[in-house]
Amino acid sequence: MAISQLPFFREEPVGAATVAAALATTFIITSMSASGSECIIVGGGPAGLTAAIYLARFRRRLLLIDSGASRASLIPETHNHPAFLGISGRDLLARLREQSLRYGAILRTGHVSDIRHGRAGFEVVTDLGSIVAPTVLLATGLTDTRPDIPGLVEAERRSLVRYCPICDGFEVTDKRIGVLGPMANAMAKAKFLKTFSREVCVIALDQSSEASAETIAVIAEPTRITACDAEVAVECRVAGQRTFDRIYVAAGCAVN
Ligand SMILES: Cc1cc2nc3c(=O)[nH]c(=O)nc-3n(C[C@H](O)[C@H](O)[C@H](O)COP(=O)(O)OP(=O)(O)OC[C@H]3O[C@@H](n4cnc5c(N)ncnc54)[C@H](O)[C@@H]3O)c2cc1C
């Protein structure tokens, strides 16, 4: 179950006063070398690690638990991170981890399966055991929805299929761009991508009956994606085959 679906998250939001009242009662239920954590951070991507750096420098005792599937680890090289002309997601994560450790953060690999709120604070249930702390910071990120189309995973592996034009739209300036997803999502992303290239085409997963008022081409019902060298071909039931330099997926996401 995603952390965002846990009952306490939906039904029993805990006020700041409750959290503050529990501050003195931090303890570890089962052994984990992080006795007396004031905060448990769930998630060790850029958000969780940034929080760890700040809290550690505020001289708070914190334990970060991460299951090791940061979306950032999928970034071959980012060019929009201020102060870096280019850095891979893995290098960025390594630097963040090193910086947080320097100030005393405790980082552990593990999966959090439940969080319960009680008198003593939050009980965080992990595959390493249960831990209680007065505060929990959730930085569990999200998971992109990947349409189930043959060939998509391979094209993604070769970086021909991307997800975030805010991150790397600049790199496809004046290229042939396909935007894959349900019509409404894909059209919205396609409009943004039009600011990078005139050659943008929606690859609609659903066959929309509504005529598009936009000047953006539409093909529909993709059946296969084939990556070849630096380009990617898409076969569609409606409107045949088209070739693109890059495809962006616009199929939504699930909050972890
Ligand atoms: C292919 C790709 C390229 C990208 N390129 C760029 C780019 O160039 N520039 C840019 O700014 N952004 C880019 N992004 C987006 C960037 O990766 C995300 O914005 C960033 O990783 C979000 O950080 P986060 O810490 O919120 O979440 P994440 O990095 O996803 O970290 C969440 C962490 O929480 C952990 N977690 C989740 N649930 C649990 C649980 N129950 N128990 C324990 N741990 C848990 C996960 O394992 C994960 O390590 C890209 C993303 C992708 C997929």
The ligand as an SDF file (V2000), in Angstrom:
LIG
                    3D

 53 58  0  0  0  0  0  0  0  0999 V2000
   13.7770    9.5580  -16.2450 C   0  0  0  0  0  0  0  0  0  0  0  0
   13.6720   10.7590  -15.3040 C   0  0  0  0  0  0  0  0  0  0  0  0
   14.4310   11.8940  -15.5680 C   0  0  0  0  0  0  0  0  0  0  0  0
   14.3290   12.9970  -14.7340 C   0  0  0  0  0  0  0  0  0  0  0  0
   15.0930   14.0740  -15.0180 N   0  0  0  0  0  0  0  0  0  0  0  0
   15.0780   15.1290  -14.1930 C   0  0  0  0  0  0  0  0  0  0  0  0
   15.9140   16.2530  -14.4450 C   0  0  0  0  0  0  0  0  0  0  0  0
   16.6840   16.3000  -15.3920 O   0  0  0  0  0  0  0  0  0  0  0  0
   15.8170   17.3100  -13.5920 N   0  0  0  0  0  0  0  0  0  0  0  0
   14.9680   17.2970  -12.5080 C   0  0  0  0  0  0  0  0  0  0  0  0
   14.9210   18.2890  -11.7770 O   0  0  0  0  0  0  0  0  0  0  0  0
   14.1850   16.2410  -12.2550 N   0  0  0  0  0  0  0  0  0  0  0  0
   14.2160   15.1690  -13.0590 C   0  0  0  0  0  0  0  0  0  0  0  0
   13.4010   14.1060  -12.8160 N   0  0  0  0  0  0  0  0  0  0  0  0
   12.4860   14.1780  -11.6780 C   0  0  0  0  0  0  0  0  0  0  0  0
   13.2050   13.8540  -10.3720 C   0  0  0  0  0  0  0  0  0  0  0  0
   13.7860   12.5820  -10.4620 O   0  0  0  0  0  0  0  0  0  0  0  0
   12.1890   13.9010   -9.2460 C   0  0  0  0  0  0  0  0  0  0  0  0
   11.6020   15.1880   -9.2300 O   0  0  0  0  0  0  0  0  0  0  0  0
   12.8490   13.6410   -7.9000 C   0  0  0  0  0  0  0  0  0  0  0  0
   13.4870   12.3840   -7.8930 O   0  0  0  0  0  0  0  0  0  0  0  0
   11.7910   13.7140   -6.8190 C   0  0  0  0  0  0  0  0  0  0  0  0
   12.4460   13.5460   -5.5820 O   0  0  0  0  0  0  0  0  0  0  0  0
   11.6900   12.9240   -4.3410 P   0  0  0  0  0  0  0  0  0  0  0  0
   12.7130   12.8350   -3.2630 O   0  0  0  0  0  0  0  0  0  0  0  0
   10.4390   13.6620   -4.1050 O   0  0  0  0  0  0  0  0  0  0  0  0
   11.2150   11.4590   -4.7920 O   0  0  0  0  0  0  0  0  0  0  0  0
   12.1130   10.2180   -5.2240 P   0  0  0  0  0  0  0  0  0  0  0  0
   13.4060   10.6650   -5.7960 O   0  0  0  0  0  0  0  0  0  0  0  0
   11.2750    9.3330   -6.0600 O   0  0  0  0  0  0  0  0  0  0  0  0
   12.4390    9.5020   -3.8380 O   0  0  0  0  0  0  0  0  0  0  0  0
   11.4320    8.8700   -3.0940 C   0  0  0  0  0  0  0  0  0  0  0  0
   12.1200    7.7900   -2.2840 C   0  0  0  0  0  0  0  0  0  0  0  0
   11.1810    7.2690   -1.3360 O   0  0  0  0  0  0  0  0  0  0  0  0
   11.3680    5.8800   -1.2660 C   0  0  0  0  0  0  0  0  0  0  0  0
   10.1430    5.2770   -0.7630 N   0  0  0  0  0  0  0  0  0  0  0  0
    8.9010    5.2870   -1.3170 C   0  0  0  0  0  0  0  0  0  0  0  0
    8.0300    4.6080   -0.5570 N   0  0  0  0  0  0  0  0  0  0  0  0
    8.7520    4.1360    0.4990 C   0  0  0  0  0  0  0  0  0  0  0  0
    8.4150    3.3380    1.6330 C   0  0  0  0  0  0  0  0  0  0  0  0
    7.1630    2.9090    1.8280 N   0  0  0  0  0  0  0  0  0  0  0  0
    9.4070    3.0140    2.5110 N   0  0  0  0  0  0  0  0  0  0  0  0
   10.6650    3.4620    2.3230 C   0  0  0  0  0  0  0  0  0  0  0  0
   11.0400    4.2360    1.2720 N   0  0  0  0  0  0  0  0  0  0  0  0
   10.0880    4.5610    0.3760 C   0  0  0  0  0  0  0  0  0  0  0  0
   11.7040    5.4540   -2.6870 C   0  0  0  0  0  0  0  0  0  0  0  0
   12.4000    4.2240   -2.7280 O   0  0  0  0  0  0  0  0  0  0  0  0
   12.5820    6.6180   -3.1390 C   0  0  0  0  0  0  0  0  0  0  0  0
   13.9530    6.3500   -2.8960 O   0  0  0  0  0  0  0  0  0  0  0  0
   13.4590   12.9740  -13.6200 C   0  0  0  0  0  0  0  0  0  0  0  0
   12.7070   11.8300  -13.3450 C   0  0  0  0  0  0  0  0  0  0  0  0
   12.7920   10.7290  -14.1750 C   0  0  0  0  0  0  0  0  0  0  0  0
   11.9730    9.5010  -13.8780 C   0  0  0  0  0  0  0  0  0  0  0  0
  1  2  1  0
  2  3  1  0
  2 52  2  0
  3  4  2  0
  4  5  1  0
  4 50  1  0
  5  6  2  0
  6  7  1  0
  6 13  1  0
  7  8  2  0
  7  9  1  0
  9 10  1  0
 10 11  2  0
 10 12  1  0
 12 13  2  0
 13 14  1  0
 14 15  1  0
 14 50  1  0
 15 16  1  0
 16 17  1  0
 16 18  1  0
 18 19  1  0
 18 20  1  0
 20 21  1  0
 20 22  1  0
 22 23  1  0
 23 24  1  0
 24 25  2  0
 24 26  1  0
 24 27  1  0
 27 28  1  0
 28 29  2  0
 28 30  1  0
 28 31  1  0
 31 32  1  0
 32 33  1  0
 33 34  1  0
 33 48  1  0
 34 35  1  0
 35 36  1  0
 35 46  1  0
 36 37  1  0
 36 45  1  0
 37 38  2  0
 38 39  1  0
 39 40  1  0
 39 45  2  0
 40 41  1  0
 40 42  2  0
 42 43  1  0
 43 44  2  0
 44 45  1  0
 46 47  1  0
 46 48  1  0
 48 49  1  0
 50 51  2  0
 51 52  1  0
 52 53  1  0
M  END
$$$$
